């Protein structure tokens, strides 16, 4: 059974940092592209960052230079390091796994709130 479990969300002031982590089980983690998505109230879910099985990364323009995605194939985890957070980064963040563009699973989501 595929499971993705996120952790690390919370409330942070503008300019602050958070690290989200996603632990994955039930799949051959190292073969999959892992991504972080987010959904703000009233908006569609959007891709924030993803990392391929080979370690290539890409980011949404809105987070380039501030967020970093990384993976640990030995621990079956994918992290999202978020720096210089802005109020517009407030959203529920979801972990996703894909294999050759096919969705394998989603996490339950973790809330990130950026507010003073």
TIRO-2110 file (N, C-alpha, C; in Angstrom, 1 decimal):
// TIRO-2110
0.8, -1.2, 0.0, N, 1, A
0.0, 0.0, 0.0, CA, 1, A
0.9, 1.2, 0.0, C, 1, A
0.6, 2.1, -1.0, N, 2, A
1.4, 3.3, -1.1, CA, 2, A
1.0, 4.3, 0.0, C, 2, A
2.0, 4.9, 0.7, N, 3, A
1.7, 5.9, 1.7, CA, 3, A
2.7, 7.0, 1.6, C, 3, A
2.2, 8.2, 1.7, N, 4, A
3.1, 9.4, 1.7, CA, 4, A
2.6, 10.2, 2.9, C, 4, A
3.5, 10.5, 3.8, N, 5, A
3.2, 11.2, 5.1, CA, 5, A
4.1, 12.5, 5.2, C, 5, A
3.4, 13.6, 5.2, N, 6, A
4.1, 14.9, 5.3, CA, 6, A
4.2, 15.3, 6.7, C, 6, A
5.2, 16.1, 7.0, N, 7, A
5.4, 16.7, 8.3, CA, 7, A
6.2, 18.0, 8.1, C, 7, A
6.1, 18.9, 9.2, N, 8, A
6.9, 20.1, 9.2, CA, 8, A
6.2, 21.4, 9.0, C, 8, A
4.9, 21.4, 8.7, N, 9, A
4.2, 22.6, 8.5, CA, 9, A
4.1, 23.4, 9.7, C, 9, A
3.5, 24.6, 9.6, N, 10, A
3.3, 25.4, 10.8, CA, 10, A
3.1, 26.9, 10.5, C, 10, A
3.2, 27.7, 11.5, N, 11, A
3.1, 29.1, 11.4, CA, 11, A
4.4, 29.7, 11.5, C, 11, A
4.7, 30.6, 10.6, N, 12, A
6.0, 31.3, 10.5, CA, 12, A
5.9, 32.7, 10.1, C, 12, A
6.7, 33.6, 10.6, N, 13, A
6.7, 35.0, 10.2, CA, 13, A
7.3, 35.2, 8.8, C, 13, A
6.8, 36.3, 8.2, N, 14, A
7.4, 36.6, 6.9, CA, 14, A
9.0, 36.7, 7.0, C, 14, A
9.7, 36.1, 6.0, N, 15, A
11.1, 36.1, 6.1, CA, 15, A
11.7, 34.9, 6.8, C, 15, A
10.8, 34.1, 7.4, N, 16, A
11.3, 32.9, 8.1, CA, 16, A
11.5, 31.7, 7.2, C, 16, A
11.8, 30.6, 7.9, N, 17, A
12.1, 29.4, 7.2, CA, 17, A
11.3, 28.2, 7.8, C, 17, A
11.1, 27.2, 6.9, N, 18, A
10.5, 25.9, 7.4, CA, 18, A
11.0, 24.8, 6.5, C, 18, A
11.0, 23.6, 7.1, N, 19, A
11.4, 22.5, 6.3, CA, 19, A
10.3, 21.5, 6.3, C, 19, A
9.8, 21.1, 5.2, N, 20, A
8.8, 20.1, 5.1, CA, 20, A
9.5, 18.8, 4.7, C, 20, A
8.9, 17.7, 5.2, N, 21, A
9.5, 16.4, 4.9, CA, 21, A
8.3, 15.4, 4.6, C, 21, A
8.6, 14.5, 3.6, N, 22, A
7.6, 13.5, 3.2, CA, 22, A
8.3, 12.2, 3.3, C, 22, A
7.7, 11.3, 4.0, N, 23, A
8.2, 9.9, 4.1, CA, 23, A
7.3, 9.0, 3.3, C, 23, A
7.9, 8.2, 2.5, N, 24, A
7.2, 7.4, 1.5, CA, 24, A
7.4, 5.9, 1.8, C, 24, A
6.3, 5.1, 1.6, N, 25, A
6.4, 3.7, 1.8, CA, 25, A
5.5, 3.0, 0.7, C, 25, A
5.8, 1.7, 0.5, N, 26, A
4.9, 1.0, -0.4, CA, 26, A
5.2, 1.1, -1.9, C, 26, A
6.4, 1.7, -2.2, N, 27, A
6.7, 1.9, -3.6, CA, 27, A
8.3, 1.8, -3.7, C, 27, A
8.7, 1.7, -5.0, N, 28, A
10.2, 1.7, -5.2, CA, 28, A
10.6, 3.1, -5.3, C, 28, A
10.9, 3.8, -4.2, N, 29, A
11.0, 5.2, -4.1, CA, 29, A
12.0, 5.8, -5.1, C, 29, A
13.2, 5.1, -5.2, N, 30, A
14.3, 5.7, -6.0, CA, 30, A
14.0, 5.8, -7.5, C, 30, A
12.9, 5.1, -7.9, N, 31, A
12.6, 5.1, -9.3, CA, 31, A
11.6, 6.3, -9.7, C, 31, A
11.1, 6.9, -8.7, N, 32, A
10.0, 7.8, -8.9, CA, 32, A
10.4, 9.3, -8.9, C, 32, A
9.7, 10.1, -9.6, N, 33, A
9.8, 11.6, -9.5, CA, 33, A
8.9, 12.0, -8.3, C, 33, A
9.5, 12.8, -7.4, N, 34, A
8.8, 13.3, -6.3, CA, 34, A
8.6, 14.8, -6.4, C, 34, A
7.4, 15.2, -6.0, N, 35, A
7.1, 16.6, -6.1, CA, 35, A
6.4, 17.1, -4.9, C, 35, A
6.5, 18.5, -4.7, N, 36, A
5.7, 19.2, -3.7, CA, 36, A
4.8, 20.1, -4.4, C, 36, A
3.5, 20.1, -4.1, N, 37, A
2.5, 20.9, -4.6, CA, 37, A
1.9, 21.7, -3.5, C, 37, A
1.2, 22.8, -3.8, N, 38, A
0.5, 23.5, -2.8, CA, 38, A
-0.9, 24.0, -3.3, C, 38, A
-1.8, 24.2, -2.4, N, 39, A
-3.1, 24.8, -2.8, CA, 39, A
-3.5, 25.8, -1.7, C, 39, A
-3.7, 27.0, -2.2, N, 40, A
-4.2, 28.1, -1.3, CA, 40, A
-5.7, 28.2, -1.4, C, 40, A
-6.3, 28.7, -0.4, N, 41, A
-7.8, 28.8, -0.5, CA, 41, A
-8.3, 29.5, -1.7, C, 41, A
-9.2, 28.9, -2.4, N, 42, A
-9.8, 29.5, -3.6, CA, 42, A
-8.9, 29.4, -4.8, C, 42, A
-7.8, 28.7, -4.7, N, 43, A
-6.9, 28.5, -5.9, CA, 43, A
-6.7, 27.1, -6.2, C, 43, A
-6.3, 26.8, -7.5, N, 44, A
-6.0, 25.5, -7.9, CA, 44, A
-4.6, 25.0, -7.3, C, 44, A
-4.5, 23.7, -7.2, N, 45, A
-3.3, 23.1, -6.7, CA, 45, A
-2.2, 23.4, -7.8, C, 45, A
-1.0, 23.8, -7.3, N, 46, A
0.1, 24.1, -8.2, CA, 46, A
1.3, 23.4, -7.8, C, 46, A
2.2, 23.1, -8.8, N, 47, A
3.5, 22.5, -8.6, CA, 47, A
4.4, 23.5, -8.0, C, 47, A
5.1, 23.2, -6.9, N, 48, A
6.1, 24.0, -6.3, CA, 48, A
7.5, 23.6, -6.7, C, 48, A
7.8, 22.3, -6.6, N, 49, A
9.1, 21.8, -7.0, CA, 49, A
9.0, 20.3, -7.2, C, 49, A
9.9, 19.8, -8.0, N, 50, A
10.0, 18.3, -8.2, CA, 50, A
11.4, 17.9, -8.4, C, 50, A
11.6, 16.7, -8.1, N, 51, A
13.0, 16.1, -8.3, CA, 51, A
12.8, 14.7, -8.9, C, 51, A
13.6, 14.5, -9.9, N, 52, A
13.5, 13.2, -10.6, CA, 52, A
14.3, 12.1, -9.9, C, 52, A
14.2, 10.9, -10.5, N, 53, A
14.9, 9.8, -9.9, CA, 53, A
16.4, 10.1, -10.1, C, 53, A
16.8, 10.8, -11.1, N, 54, A
18.2, 11.1, -11.3, CA, 54, A
18.7, 12.4, -10.6, C, 54, A
17.8, 13.0, -9.9, N, 55, A
18.2, 14.2, -9.1, CA, 55, A
18.0, 15.5, -9.8, C, 55, A
17.5, 15.5, -11.0, N, 56, A
17.2, 16.8, -11.6, CA, 56, A
16.0, 17.5, -10.9, C, 56, A
16.1, 18.8, -10.8, N, 57, A
15.0, 19.6, -10.1, CA, 57, A
14.5, 20.7, -11.0, C, 57, A
13.2, 21.0, -10.7, N, 58, A
12.7, 22.2, -11.3, CA, 58, A
11.7, 22.8, -10.3, C, 58, A
11.5, 24.1, -10.4, N, 59, A
10.8, 24.9, -9.4, CA, 59, A
9.8, 25.9, -10.1, C, 59, A
8.8, 26.2, -9.4, N, 60, A
7.9, 27.2, -9.9, CA, 60, A
8.7, 28.6, -9.8, C, 60, A
8.4, 29.4, -10.7, N, 61, A
9.1, 30.7, -10.8, CA, 61, A
8.9, 31.5, -9.5, C, 61, A
7.8, 31.3, -8.8, N, 62, A
7.5, 32.1, -7.6, CA, 62, A
8.4, 31.7, -6.4, C, 62, A
9.0, 30.5, -6.5, N, 63, A
9.8, 30.0, -5.4, CA, 63, A
11.3, 29.9, -5.7, C, 63, A
11.7, 30.1, -6.9, N, 64, A
13.1, 29.9, -7.3, CA, 64, A
14.0, 30.8, -6.5, C, 64, A
15.1, 30.2, -6.0, N, 65, A
16.0, 31.0, -5.2, CA, 65, A
15.7, 31.0, -3.7, C, 65, A
14.4, 30.5, -3.4, N, 66, A
14.0, 30.5, -2.0, CA, 66, A
13.8, 29.1, -1.5, C, 66, A
13.3, 28.2, -2.3, N, 67, A
13.0, 26.9, -1.9, CA, 67, A
14.0, 25.9, -2.5, C, 67, A
14.3, 24.8, -1.8, N, 68, A
15.1, 23.8, -2.3, CA, 68, A
14.5, 22.4, -2.0, C, 68, A
14.4, 21.6, -3.1, N, 69, A
13.9, 20.2, -2.9, CA, 69, A
15.1, 19.3, -2.9, C, 69, A
15.0, 18.3, -2.0, N, 70, A
16.0, 17.2, -2.0, CA, 70, A
15.4, 15.9, -1.6, C, 70, A
16.1, 14.8, -1.9, N, 71, A
15.6, 13.5, -1.6, CA, 71, A
16.7, 12.7, -1.0, C, 71, A
16.3, 11.7, -0.2, N, 72, A
17.3, 10.7, 0.4, CA, 72, A
16.7, 9.3, 0.0, C, 72, A
17.3, 8.7, -1.0, N, 73, A
16.8, 7.4, -1.4, CA, 73, A
17.0, 6.3, -0.4, C, 73, A
18.0, 6.5, 0.5, N, 74, A
18.2, 5.5, 1.6, CA, 74, A
17.1, 5.6, 2.6, C, 74, A
16.5, 6.7, 2.8, N, 75, A
15.5, 6.9, 3.9, CA, 75, A
14.1, 7.0, 3.3, C, 75, A
14.0, 7.0, 2.0, N, 76, A
12.7, 7.2, 1.3, CA, 76, A
12.0, 8.5, 1.7, C, 76, A
12.8, 9.6, 1.7, N, 77, A
12.2, 10.9, 2.1, CA, 77, A
12.5, 11.9, 1.0, C, 77, A
11.6, 12.9, 1.0, N, 78, A
11.8, 14.0, 0.1, CA, 78, A
11.5, 15.3, 1.0, C, 78, A
12.4, 16.2, 1.0, N, 79, A
12.3, 17.4, 1.8, CA, 79, A
12.1, 18.7, 0.9, C, 79, A
11.5, 19.6, 1.5, N, 80, A
11.3, 21.0, 0.9, CA, 80, A
11.8, 22.0, 1.9, C, 80, A
13.0, 22.6, 1.6, N, 81, A
13.5, 23.6, 2.5, CA, 81, A
13.0, 25.0, 1.9, C, 81, A
12.3, 25.7, 2.8, N, 82, A
11.7, 27.0, 2.4, CA, 82, A
12.3, 28.1, 3.1, C, 82, A
12.9, 29.0, 2.4, N, 83, A
13.5, 30.2, 3.1, CA, 83, A
12.8, 31.5, 2.6, C, 83, A
13.0, 32.6, 3.3, N, 84, A
12.5, 33.9, 2.9, CA, 84, A
11.0, 33.8, 2.6, C, 84, A
10.3, 33.1, 3.5, N, 85, A
8.9, 32.9, 3.2, CA, 85, A
8.0, 34.2, 3.2, C, 85, A
7.0, 34.2, 2.3, N, 86, A
6.2, 35.3, 2.1, CA, 86, A
4.7, 34.9, 2.4, C, 86, A
3.9, 35.9, 2.8, N, 87, A
2.5, 35.6, 3.0, CA, 87, A
1.8, 34.8, 1.9, C, 87, A
2.2, 35.1, 0.7, N, 88, A
1.6, 34.4, -0.5, CA, 88, A
2.1, 32.9, -0.6, C, 88, A
3.0, 32.5, 0.3, N, 89, A
3.4, 31.1, 0.3, CA, 89, A
2.4, 30.3, 1.2, C, 89, A
1.5, 31.0, 1.9, N, 90, A
0.5, 30.3, 2.7, CA, 90, A
-0.4, 29.4, 1.9, C, 90, A
-0.4, 28.1, 2.3, N, 91, A
-1.2, 27.1, 1.5, CA, 91, A
-1.1, 25.8, 2.3, C, 91, A
-1.8, 24.8, 1.8, N, 92, A
-1.6, 23.4, 2.2, CA, 92, A
-0.7, 22.8, 1.2, C, 92, A
0.4, 22.2, 1.7, N, 93, A
1.4, 21.6, 0.9, CA, 93, A
1.3, 20.1, 0.8, C, 93, A
1.4, 19.6, -0.4, N, 94, A
1.2, 18.1, -0.6, CA, 94, A
2.4, 17.5, -1.2, C, 94, A
2.7, 16.3, -0.8, N, 95, A
3.8, 15.5, -1.4, CA, 95, A
3.1, 14.6, -2.4, C, 95, A
3.8, 14.4, -3.5, N, 96, A
3.3, 13.6, -4.6, CA, 96, A
4.4, 12.7, -5.2, C, 96, A
4.0, 11.5, -5.6, N, 97, A
4.9, 10.6, -6.3, CA, 97, A
4.4, 10.2, -7.7, C, 97, A
5.3, 10.3, -8.7, N, 98, A
4.9, 9.9, -10.0, CA, 98, A
5.9, 8.9, -10.6, C, 98, A
5.4, 8.0, -11.5, N, 99, A
6.3, 7.2, -12.2, CA, 99, A
5.9, 7.3, -13.7, C, 99, A
6.8, 7.8, -14.5, N, 100, A
6.5, 8.1, -15.9, CA, 100, A
5.2, 8.8, -16.1, C, 100, A
5.1, 9.9, -15.4, N, 101, A
3.9, 10.8, -15.4, CA, 101, A
2.6, 10.2, -14.8, C, 101, A
2.7, 9.1, -14.3, N, 102, A
1.5, 8.5, -13.7, CA, 102, A
1.5, 8.7, -12.2, C, 102, A
0.5, 9.2, -11.6, N, 103, A
0.4, 9.5, -10.2, CA, 103, A
0.4, 8.2, -9.4, C, 103, A
1.3, 8.1, -8.4, N, 104, A
1.3, 6.9, -7.6, CA, 104, A
0.6, 7.2, -6.2, C, 104, A
0.6, 8.4, -5.8, N, 105, A
0.0, 8.7, -4.6, CA, 105, A
0.2, 10.2, -4.1, C, 105, A
-0.6, 10.6, -3.2, N, 106, A
-0.5, 11.9, -2.6, CA, 106, A
-0.5, 11.8, -1.1, C, 106, A
0.1, 12.7, -0.4, N, 107, A
0.1, 12.8, 1.0, CA, 107, A
-1.2, 13.5, 1.4, C, 107, A
-1.4, 13.6, 2.7, N, 108, A
-2.6, 14.2, 3.3, CA, 108, A
-2.6, 15.7, 3.3, C, 108, A
-1.4, 16.3, 3.2, N, 109, A
-1.2, 17.7, 3.2, CA, 109, A
-0.8, 18.2, 4.5, C, 109, A
0.0, 19.3, 4.5, N, 110, A
0.4, 20.0, 5.7, CA, 110, A
0.3, 21.5, 5.5, C, 110, A
-0.3, 22.1, 6.5, N, 111, A
-0.6, 23.5, 6.4, CA, 111, A
0.7, 24.4, 6.7, C, 111, A
0.9, 25.3, 5.8, N, 112, A
2.0, 26.3, 6.0, CA, 112, A
1.3, 27.7, 6.0, C, 112, A
1.5, 28.4, 7.1, N, 113, A
0.9, 29.8, 7.2, CA, 113, A
2.0, 30.8, 7.5, C, 113, A
2.1, 31.8, 6.6, N, 114, A
3.1, 32.8, 6.8, CA, 114, A
2.4, 34.1, 7.2, C, 114, A
2.6, 34.5, 8.4, N, 115, A
1.9, 35.7, 8.9, CA, 115, A
2.6, 36.3, 10.1, C, 115, A
2.5, 37.6, 10.2, N, 116, A
3.1, 38.3, 11.4, CA, 116, A
2.0, 38.4, 12.5, C, 116, A
END
